[in-house]
Amino acid sequence: MKKETICIHGGYSPESGEPRVLPIVQSTTYQYRDPDYLADIFDLKATGHMYTRISNPTVEAFEEKVSLLEGGVGALAVSSGQSATLISLLNICSNGQHVITASSLYGGTVTLLSTTFKKLGIEVSFVDQTLEIEELLKYARPSTRAVFAETISNPGTEVVDIRKMSELAKRIDVPLIIDNTISTPYLCSPLEHGANIVVHSASKYLDGHAISLGGIIVDGGNFNWNNGKFPELTEPDPSYHGTKYVETFKEQAYIVKARMQLLRDMGNNLSPFNAFLTNLGMETLALRMERHSENALALAQFLESHPKVDWVSYPGLESHRDHELAKQYLPLGASGLLTFGVKGGREEAGEFIRNIDLVSLVVHLGDVRTSVLHPATTTHRQLTDEELRAAGIGPEMIRVSVGIEDIGDIIEDFKKALGE
Ligand SMILES: *Cc1c(COP(=O)(O)O)cnc(C)c1O
């Protein structure tokens, strides 16, 4: 099946007389007639659901759909994108170990890695993703356990060279984890370019309607854990009566361990209702991503020629530093995220926000509605202009999530808000 078809049919194929549309299994619990069968589920000898914290049929269908779209061997849905990043790393890193991450990242990921991971005793090096491989290798340590980056960074709009990062990870013999939230599996398949694990905030384009939080981790099944660095995957797990994940689950070892160990213990599962809503949103993912990308490019071109606009950053524009990488990794479109600078600065950007009408000011991105955010007066308002510039977020910067409305109506609203 092609991606357009997987979006609609992937993950759920009903038997005769069963509901045509994925049902919500709103049950915490499952019933068994034979105690031996339940015992086999607990022993991981039989597949089946035991408790919704671990798995649920509606959630499972969503997991299967995203796994098929990404070309993985299995997926684990969780309560948010933050949970996905957290579990994807904790599954293979612990106290005393180290992670290399590209520094152009979502703000929540930055604080998770720089603050909470530090408390857990995991050190993180934030690196410039444009560096050559030999420079990047200088950050590697014997304790390094993963390399992390975002396909298109939020809000940086930088496109990462996935093949280069994959080469870096291979040279260190650790997996490459890619946050594919902004590009979605429709526009980019990181596993095909050498990534080993993909994570998403499903709250953005997968849901697509700003209605439910969720996250997902996809296992590429393409990393050899048997290299001495990952005893938790190769040696017996005492918390699961001695299961050896790699020996028993082969290429699915990573994702089975994430579910049976971390989801069991931490409990950040996705609710069946949110899985239902996200699955429904995903049925139109292919159509929406085409329109998000088309509209974003048209708006970026309009803004680039506007006298009151200082600069525009959108990977689909030829003027963008990473335009060549966008052509390589995002041939179908560069998604709906762009940033631009209003001439003048903080005051003028604030004035623009006050004047928008159709477009809304929200702390979110990736849904059907066009929305904007002014980091200097909202998410980053505690920073001075100098600090903002140092963080690559000037006081004049507006982040736009371009929706799928008529592009003429979107441009009209921007025109009015910029004062022609
Ligand atoms: C929003 C976002 C996250 C976090 O997702 P939540 O679902 O809000 O927890 C992670 N990565 C990227 C790139 C995001 O845009």
The ligand as an ORCA input file, in Angstrom:
! r2SCAN-3c Opt
* xyz 0 1
  C       5.198     19.865     20.084
  C       6.442     19.155     19.825
  C       6.920     18.192     20.729
  C       6.218     17.886     22.027
  O       4.952     17.323     21.790
  P       3.730     17.381     22.820
  O       2.738     16.467     22.173
  O       3.294     18.805     22.910
  O       4.219     16.857     24.119
  C       8.077     17.510     20.413
  N       8.755     17.776     19.279
  C       8.332     18.705     18.387
  C       9.130     18.956     17.155
  C       7.170     19.421     18.628
  O       6.763     20.353     17.748
*
